[in-house]
Amino acid sequence: MKKRVVITGLGAITPIGKNVEETWKGIKEKKCGIDEITEFDTTNFKTKLDAEIKNYDQLEYFDAKQAKRLDKSSQLAIIAAREAVKSSGITKENTDFDRVGIFVSSGIAGLRTIQEQCQTNFEKGNKRVSPMFIPMAIANMPAGNIAIEFGFKGESVSIVTACASSTHAIGEAYKTIKLGEEDVIITGGTESSICEVGIAGFENMKALSSSTDKNRASIPFDKERNGFVMGEGAGILVLEEYEHAKNRGAKIYGELIGFGSTTDAYHITSPCPDGEGGAKAMIRALENAKISPDEVDYINAHGTSTHLNDLTETMAIKTAFKEASKNVMVSSTKGNIGHLLGAAGAVEAVICIKALEEQIVPPTINYKEKDEECDLNLITNEPIKSKLNVVMSNSLGFGGHNASIILKKM
């Protein structure tokens, strides 16, 4: 018999909050974490806005030596993991650490370190490149550093599927626990790629918003949307086998009941125009959860605020949900926190759990101009109280990677 998988811990650090409660409060208060870029001089850039973690001081969380050896993506992952593990109540007394896995992903991971060390190499020569360059830059290190921090010795993997990375990590963690291979998995994602080369790369492929109005830059499903706003942050969930959680008296935040993933096999950056891949991922998640489309109350959409994503995701939802697409509530929280790339799905999963817990649907903030082509049942500008039993979260990544998870109130 396949195991049930529940969520027993949550952690987050985002542009609108240093933890889960601050982030969720920011969502409910319609807080926009988008502002002018402070990480570097933007004189030569069209892109002027991002979604940075405000007043971040690494020495609040790490001693100087540890901070120097960790790329910011690993720092954020550890911070969120500390909160998640603490909230879960996992200890060596109630859990076998040999059966605690770490499935934590990033889209680009150490890009800031890569830029910094390349600059050192060009300006000062190869002898000055840090011996910590590779361990700081490689994408598996957020997961590796979490394992080292806590002493968890189960399976440890990092799945890189661009902006679907952390949703894939959560989904694969779910499958691993269902099969009985681990009792607990620390899962989610992290990203901190706001730097000159990161912004330049996305800007030059015309993916970023050029708006200078922070309230009209990340505007998913709005007719005037013109690109996404890059954010940074981390989201971590503790997934646990239900009986294991029950036996140790853990608080259960919700249940993960479905996961589906597919590939477009269409284009390196553009989604399949009819949304077929995204639709099939949602259908697979519904089938995996053994529920019908009309049982889903709310979808946290990928909703990046790019023209193509929001249009094709609309078509995908219509294809997957058919008649039920007229009633299922849909919103994107990227208006609040920007696009966290590989961490987006994990932070949005945390938001979905809080939505289930408090029976509140988060809105798509700063929405003004209706797009007739994005004619979903959009929840805009104001959070609403509503009965929520089952919610879906979607993530769609460059390369055609699609992933959907389904969460249920316990």
C-alpha positions as CSV (number, residue, x, y, z in Angstrom):
1,M,0.0,0.0,0.0
2,K,1.4,3.4,-1.0
3,K,2.0,5.9,1.9
4,R,0.3,9.2,2.5
5,V,2.4,12.3,2.4
6,V,1.7,15.3,4.7
7,I,3.4,18.7,5.3
8,T,4.7,19.1,8.8
9,G,7.0,22.1,8.4
10,L,7.2,25.4,6.5
11,G,10.0,27.9,6.0
12,A,10.4,30.9,3.7
13,I,12.4,34.1,3.2
14,T,11.0,36.4,0.4
15,P,11.0,40.0,-0.8
16,I,8.0,40.6,1.5
17,G,9.0,38.7,4.6
18,K,11.9,37.2,6.5
19,N,9.8,34.1,7.4
20,V,6.5,32.3,6.6
21,E,4.3,34.5,8.8
22,E,5.7,37.8,7.5
23,T,5.4,36.6,3.9
24,W,1.8,35.4,4.4
25,K,0.9,38.7,6.2
26,G,2.4,40.5,3.2
27,I,0.2,38.5,0.8
28,K,-2.9,39.2,2.8
29,E,-2.0,42.9,3.0
30,K,-1.4,43.1,-0.7
31,K,2.3,44.1,-0.1
32,C,4.4,44.6,-3.2
33,G,8.0,43.6,-2.7
34,I,9.1,45.1,-6.0
35,D,11.4,48.2,-6.0
36,E,14.4,49.7,-7.6
37,I,17.5,47.5,-8.1
38,T,20.1,48.2,-5.3
39,E,22.5,45.4,-6.1
40,F,24.3,47.3,-8.9
41,D,24.3,50.4,-11.0
42,T,21.5,50.1,-13.6
43,T,22.5,53.1,-15.7
44,N,23.2,50.9,-18.8
45,F,20.2,48.6,-18.2
46,K,16.6,49.0,-19.4
47,T,15.5,47.0,-16.4
48,K,15.3,49.1,-13.3
49,L,13.2,47.0,-10.9
50,D,13.6,43.7,-9.1
51,A,12.3,42.0,-5.9
52,E,15.1,41.9,-3.4
53,I,15.0,40.6,0.1
54,K,14.9,43.9,2.1
55,N,17.6,44.8,4.6
56,Y,19.3,41.4,4.3
57,D,22.3,41.1,6.5
58,Q,24.0,37.7,6.2
59,L,25.7,38.1,9.6
60,E,22.3,38.0,11.3
61,Y,22.2,34.3,10.3
62,F,25.8,33.2,9.9
63,D,29.2,33.9,11.4
64,A,31.7,35.7,9.1
65,K,33.6,32.5,8.2
66,Q,30.5,30.5,7.3
67,A,29.0,33.5,5.4
68,K,32.1,33.9,3.3
69,R,31.9,30.2,2.2
70,L,28.2,30.3,1.2
71,D,26.7,31.7,-2.0
72,K,23.6,33.7,-1.1
73,S,21.4,31.0,-2.7
74,S,22.7,28.5,-0.1
75,Q,22.3,31.1,2.7
76,L,18.6,31.6,1.9
77,A,18.1,27.8,1.6
78,I,19.6,27.3,5.1
79,I,17.6,30.1,6.6
80,A,14.3,28.7,5.2
81,A,15.3,25.2,6.2
82,R,16.0,26.3,9.8
83,E,12.5,27.7,10.1
84,A,10.9,24.7,8.4
85,V,12.7,22.1,10.5
86,K,12.0,24.0,13.7
87,S,8.3,24.2,12.9
88,S,8.2,20.5,12.2
89,G,9.6,19.5,15.6
90,I,11.9,16.9,14.1
91,T,14.6,15.8,16.4
92,K,17.0,12.8,16.7
93,E,14.8,11.5,19.5
94,N,11.7,11.2,17.3
95,T,13.1,10.7,13.8
96,D,15.9,8.5,12.2
97,F,18.1,11.1,10.5
98,D,19.3,8.3,8.2
99,R,15.8,8.4,6.7
100,V,15.5,12.1,6.2
101,G,16.2,13.2,2.6
102,I,16.9,16.6,1.2
103,F,15.4,17.5,-2.2
104,V,16.2,21.1,-2.6
105,S,16.6,22.8,-6.0
106,S,17.7,26.0,-7.7
107,G,17.4,27.2,-11.2
108,I,20.8,28.9,-11.5
109,A,22.2,28.6,-7.9
110,G,25.6,30.3,-7.6
111,L,25.3,32.8,-10.5
112,R,26.4,35.7,-8.2
113,T,29.5,33.8,-7.2
114,I,30.2,32.9,-10.9
115,Q,30.0,36.5,-11.9
116,E,32.2,37.6,-9.0
117,Q,34.9,35.0,-9.6
118,C,35.0,35.5,-13.4
119,Q,35.5,39.2,-12.7
120,T,38.4,38.3,-10.3
121,N,39.9,36.0,-12.9
122,F,39.8,38.7,-15.6
123,E,41.1,41.5,-13.5
124,K,43.5,39.8,-11.1
125,G,44.4,36.5,-12.8
126,N,43.7,32.9,-12.3
127,K,45.7,32.6,-9.0
128,R,43.3,34.9,-7.3
129,V,40.2,32.8,-8.0
130,S,38.8,31.5,-4.7
131,P,39.3,27.8,-3.8
132,M,35.6,28.0,-2.7
133,F,34.4,29.1,-6.1
134,I,33.2,25.7,-7.3
135,P,31.6,24.6,-3.9
136,M,29.8,27.9,-3.7
137,A,28.6,27.9,-7.3
138,I,27.4,24.4,-8.1
139,A,23.6,23.9,-8.0
140,N,23.6,20.9,-5.5
141,M,25.1,22.9,-2.7
142,P,21.9,24.3,-1.2
143,A,20.8,20.7,-0.6
144,G,24.3,19.7,0.5
145,N,24.6,22.6,2.9
146,I,21.2,21.9,4.5
147,A,22.3,18.3,5.0
148,I,25.5,19.4,6.7
149,E,23.7,22.0,8.8
150,F,21.3,19.4,10.3
151,G,23.1,16.0,9.9
152,F,20.3,14.6,7.7
153,K,21.7,11.5,5.8
154,G,18.9,10.2,3.6
155,E,18.8,10.7,-0.2
156,S,19.9,14.2,-1.3
157,V,19.2,15.5,-4.8
158,S,18.9,18.8,-6.7
159,I,16.6,18.8,-9.7
160,V,17.2,21.6,-12.1
161,T,14.3,22.4,-14.4
162,A,14.6,26.2,-14.6
163,C,11.5,27.8,-13.1
164,A,9.9,24.5,-12.4
165,S,12.8,23.2,-10.3
166,S,11.4,23.4,-6.8
167,T,8.0,22.1,-7.8
168,H,9.7,19.1,-9.3
169,A,11.7,18.7,-6.1
170,I,8.5,18.7,-4.1
171,G,6.9,16.2,-6.5
172,E,9.8,13.8,-6.5
173,A,10.1,14.0,-2.7
174,Y,6.4,13.1,-2.6
175,K,6.9,10.1,-4.8
176,T,9.9,9.0,-2.8
177,I,7.9,9.0,0.5
178,K,4.9,7.4,-1.1
179,L,7.2,4.5,-2.1
180,G,8.4,4.2,1.5
181,E,12.0,5.0,0.7
182,E,12.3,7.9,3.2
183,D,10.2,8.9,6.3
184,V,10.9,12.6,5.9
185,I,12.2,14.9,3.1
186,I,13.2,18.5,3.4
187,T,12.2,19.9,0.1
188,G,11.8,23.1,-1.9
189,G,14.0,25.7,-3.6
190,T,16.2,28.7,-3.4
191,E,17.4,31.4,-5.8
192,S,19.5,34.6,-5.7
193,S,20.6,35.5,-9.2
194,I,20.1,39.2,-9.1
195,C,23.4,40.5,-10.5
196,E,24.5,42.3,-13.7
197,V,25.0,39.1,-15.8
198,G,21.7,37.6,-14.6
199,I,19.6,40.7,-15.4
200,A,21.5,41.2,-18.7
201,G,20.8,37.7,-19.8
202,F,17.1,37.9,-19.2
203,E,16.8,41.5,-20.4
204,N,18.5,40.7,-23.7
205,M,16.1,37.9,-24.4
206,K,13.2,40.3,-23.8
207,A,11.9,38.4,-20.8
208,L,12.0,41.2,-18.2
209,S,9.6,44.0,-17.6
210,S,10.9,47.4,-18.5
211,S,8.4,49.3,-16.4
212,T,9.7,51.8,-13.9
213,D,6.4,51.8,-11.9
214,K,6.8,49.1,-9.2
215,N,3.0,48.7,-9.1
216,R,2.7,48.0,-12.8
217,A,5.8,45.9,-13.4
218,S,4.8,42.4,-12.3
219,I,1.1,42.2,-13.4
220,P,0.1,38.7,-14.3
221,F,-2.8,38.2,-16.6
222,D,-3.1,42.0,-17.1
223,K,-3.4,43.1,-20.7
224,E,-0.5,45.6,-20.2
225,R,1.9,43.0,-18.9
226,N,5.3,43.2,-20.6
227,G,7.7,40.8,-18.8
228,F,8.5,39.4,-15.4
229,V,10.4,41.0,-12.5
230,M,13.3,38.9,-11.1
231,G,13.0,38.1,-7.4
232,E,15.1,36.2,-4.9
233,G,14.2,34.0,-1.9
234,A,13.7,30.5,-0.7
235,G,10.8,28.2,0.3
236,I,11.2,24.9,2.2
237,L,8.6,22.3,3.1
238,V,9.0,19.3,5.4
239,L,7.2,16.4,3.8
240,E,6.6,13.4,6.0
241,E,4.9,10.0,5.8
242,Y,1.6,10.3,7.5
243,E,1.9,7.5,10.1
244,H,5.4,8.7,11.0
245,A,4.1,12.3,11.6
246,K,1.1,11.0,13.6
247,N,3.2,8.7,15.8
248,R,5.4,11.6,16.9
249,G,2.5,14.0,17.4
250,A,3.5,16.4,14.7
251,K,1.4,19.4,13.6
252,I,0.1,18.6,10.1
253,Y,-0.4,21.7,7.9
254,G,-1.9,19.8,5.0
255,E,-1.6,16.8,2.7
256,L,0.2,16.5,-0.7
257,I,-2.1,14.3,-2.8
258,G,-1.0,14.7,-6.4
259,F,1.9,15.5,-8.7
260,G,2.2,15.6,-12.5
261,S,5.0,16.7,-14.8
262,T,5.5,16.8,-18.6
263,T,7.8,18.3,-21.2
264,D,6.7,20.5,-24.1
265,A,9.5,19.3,-26.5
266,Y,8.8,22.5,-28.4
267,H,11.3,25.4,-27.8
268,I,14.1,26.4,-25.4
269,T,12.3,29.3,-23.9
270,S,8.7,29.7,-25.4
271,P,5.9,27.5,-24.0
272,C,4.0,25.4,-26.5
273,P,1.5,27.9,-28.0
274,D,-1.7,25.8,-27.2
275,G,-0.5,25.1,-23.6
276,E,-0.6,21.3,-24.3
277,G,2.3,20.5,-22.0
278,G,1.0,22.5,-19.1
279,A,-2.4,21.0,-19.5
280,K,-1.1,17.4,-19.5
281,A,0.9,18.1,-16.3
282,M,-2.3,19.3,-14.6
283,I,-4.2,16.3,-15.9
284,R,-1.5,14.0,-14.6
285,A,-1.6,15.6,-11.2
286,L,-5.4,15.3,-11.1
287,E,-5.2,11.6,-12.1
288,N,-2.4,11.0,-9.6
289,A,-4.6,12.6,-6.8
290,K,-7.6,10.6,-8.0
291,I,-9.8,13.7,-8.1
292,S,-11.9,15.4,-10.7
293,P,-11.3,19.0,-11.9
294,D,-14.3,20.3,-10.2
295,E,-12.9,19.3,-6.8
296,V,-10.1,21.9,-7.1
297,D,-11.0,25.1,-5.4
298,Y,-8.1,27.3,-6.3
299,I,-5.0,27.3,-8.7
300,N,-1.9,29.3,-7.8
301,A,-0.9,29.9,-11.4
302,H,2.7,30.2,-12.6
303,G,1.5,33.6,-13.9
304,T,4.8,35.2,-14.7
305,S,3.4,38.5,-16.3
306,T,5.0,37.6,-19.7
307,H,2.6,37.8,-22.6
308,L,3.2,34.2,-23.7
309,N,3.2,32.5,-20.3
310,D,-0.1,33.9,-19.1
311,L,-1.8,33.3,-22.4
312,T,-0.7,29.7,-22.8
313,E,-1.3,28.9,-19.1
314,T,-4.9,30.2,-19.5
315,M,-5.3,27.8,-22.4
316,A,-3.7,25.0,-20.5
317,I,-6.1,25.5,-17.5
318,K,-9.1,25.5,-19.9
319,T,-7.9,22.3,-21.6
320,A,-7.2,20.5,-18.3
321,F,-10.3,21.7,-16.4
322,K,-12.8,22.0,-19.2
323,E,-16.1,23.3,-17.8
324,A,-14.6,23.5,-14.3
325,S,-12.2,26.2,-15.6
326,K,-15.1,28.7,-15.4
327,N,-15.4,28.3,-11.7
328,V,-12.0,27.4,-10.2
329,M,-10.4,30.5,-8.7
330,V,-7.0,31.5,-10.1
331,S,-4.4,34.0,-9.1
332,S,-0.7,34.6,-9.3
333,T,1.3,35.9,-6.3
334,K,4.2,37.0,-8.5
335,G,2.8,40.5,-8.2
336,N,3.9,40.4,-4.6
337,I,7.2,38.7,-4.8
338,G,8.3,38.8,-8.4
339,H,9.5,35.7,-10.1
340,L,11.8,33.7,-7.8
341,L,12.9,31.4,-10.7
342,G,13.8,28.0,-9.3
343,A,12.4,28.9,-5.9
344,A,9.1,30.1,-7.2
345,G,7.2,26.9,-6.9
346,A,8.3,26.2,-3.4
347,V,7.4,29.6,-2.0
348,E,4.1,29.4,-3.8
349,A,3.5,26.0,-2.3
350,V,4.0,27.5,1.1
351,I,1.5,30.3,0.3
352,C,-1.0,27.6,-0.8
353,I,-0.6,25.8,2.5
354,K,-1.3,29.1,4.4
355,A,-4.3,29.7,2.1
356,L,-5.7,26.3,3.0
357,E,-5.0,26.9,6.7
358,E,-6.7,30.2,6.9
359,Q,-9.3,29.7,4.1
360,I,-8.1,32.8,2.2
361,V,-7.5,33.1,-1.5
362,P,-4.5,35.3,-2.3
363,P,-5.1,37.9,-5.0
364,T,-3.2,38.9,-8.1
365,I,-2.3,42.4,-7.0
366,N,-2.0,45.6,-9.1
367,Y,-4.4,44.1,-11.7
368,K,-6.1,46.8,-13.8
369,E,-6.6,46.0,-17.5
370,K,-8.6,42.9,-18.3
371,D,-7.2,40.7,-21.1
372,E,-10.0,39.0,-23.0
373,E,-7.6,36.2,-23.9
374,C,-6.9,35.5,-20.2
375,D,-10.6,34.9,-19.3
376,L,-10.2,32.8,-16.2
377,N,-12.0,33.2,-12.9
378,L,-9.2,35.5,-11.6
379,I,-9.1,36.7,-8.0
380,T,-7.7,40.2,-8.3
381,N,-6.5,43.0,-6.0
382,E,-8.2,41.8,-2.8
383,P,-7.9,38.5,-0.9
384,I,-11.2,36.7,-0.4
385,K,-12.4,34.4,2.3
386,S,-13.6,31.2,0.6
387,K,-14.0,27.5,1.5
388,L,-10.8,25.8,0.3
389,N,-10.3,22.1,0.5
390,V,-8.1,21.3,-2.5
391,V,-5.6,23.7,-4.3
392,M,-3.2,23.3,-7.2
393,S,0.1,25.0,-7.8
394,N,1.7,25.2,-11.3
395,S,5.2,25.8,-12.4
396,L,6.4,26.1,-16.0
397,G,10.1,26.3,-16.9
398,F,12.4,27.2,-19.8
399,G,13.1,24.1,-21.8
400,G,9.5,23.1,-21.7
401,H,9.4,21.7,-18.2
402,N,5.9,21.6,-16.6
403,A,5.0,20.6,-13.1
404,S,1.8,20.7,-11.0
405,I,1.2,19.7,-7.4
406,I,-2.1,19.3,-5.5
407,L,-2.5,20.1,-1.8
408,K,-5.4,19.2,0.4
409,K,-6.6,20.5,3.7
410,M,-6.4,18.0,6.5
